Amino acid sequence: PATLKIAGYRKTPAEAIAETDVVVSLSTFQESFGRTVLEGMAAGRPVIVYDHGAPPEMVQDGDTGFVVPFGDTAAVADRLDRMARDRRAALAMGLKARDHALTAFGREAYNAAMTAAYAPLLEKLDAEADATPPKMVLPARNLPARTDRTKLKVAYLCWHFPVPSETFVLNELRLLTEQGVDVTVFCKQIPYPDFEPDFDITWERVRDADHLTERLIETG
C-alpha cells in the first residue's frame, strides 16, 4: 500500500526508533525477553505486542502500550488507529512507557534484583564456615599462536535462521564476515525461507546433534 514505507537497514536501534512514533513487535516466537519492546519503551515510545511469550510482562495494557491477542492483526490495526487519531494520548503513553522501563528494568532495579537473588546464598556461606571453597592455583595456559582472522572458521549455532527480527544476530554475523572470518550458520529451523540477509553468509539446516557433529567434521 502507498502508506507503507520500507525504511531499510539502520545500524543501531536508536536510529531506527528515532524515526518512529510507535514500536510494534509482533513476534510469532515465544520470546524469552523481548529487547526490542524494552528499547522502544526506554526511548519513550508506546508499544504494541502480542499476548505471547515474555513481552506482555513488560507492557501495562492501555497505559504504556497495548497487548493484543496472538495473531489478531485487526486488533493491532485498531490500536494503531487510536494512537493516530489522538497523538497527544500516544505521546503521554510513551512517556509512561519510558518511566516504567526505567523503574522496572533500569540499573537500580537490576541491581536490586541481583542482590535479592544472591543475598540468601551469601548469607548461607557466611553461616557455614567450612562452606568456603579452598583456594585453587591453576597453571597458566599455553595459548596457541594467534590465528589470522582471515583463516578463522566459525560454526555459528542458532535454533532458527535467518530471522529478520533477530537483528543482533545478523549484526554480529555481518561484522564477522566483514572482518574476513569464514562463518557457517547451522540451524534447526528455517522459518523465513524467502528472507535473504543483505550480506554474504552461508547457512544450512541440521536435524539433530549427531547430524551437526557430522557436518562439523565434514566441513572442517
C-alpha angles and dihedrals in degrees: 000000000000091000093059115094122191100209097185130218124339121195096222137027089238091060092049096045092048088066094053138078095194131024114219116192112179103168115176089202121080097253113211090214118347108225093183090062094050093045090054092049092047088054091055098257125136111236137212119207139167119253087249131109122342104324096084088059088067098046125076100211112238093004110061096010140314134290113202131184114278111273094005100133091167089062090049090053091048093054091047090050091052092053093044090054094047109036092168091058090046090052091050090049090052092053090051089049091054092049091049093048092052094043098045101030107019127113095274092049090048093050091048092050093048091047091051090050097049101034096081091049093050091047090053092051091050091051093051109059094187093049093081106107116237118258115261128207112202125193117250114263120246098230117205121245113282113270119228107251091230088062096049120111117200128191107205115198122207133163091223130014144214101019119167094214094052092085095155090059092046092048092050092050091045091055092048093051092045088056090055098255116151103234130182120183119214116195141173097219137025102201096169106044092168095053116101120189114233092242135055111275133148122220138169139182123247126196101214145332093289092052090048091052090049093051093046090055093046095049095045 
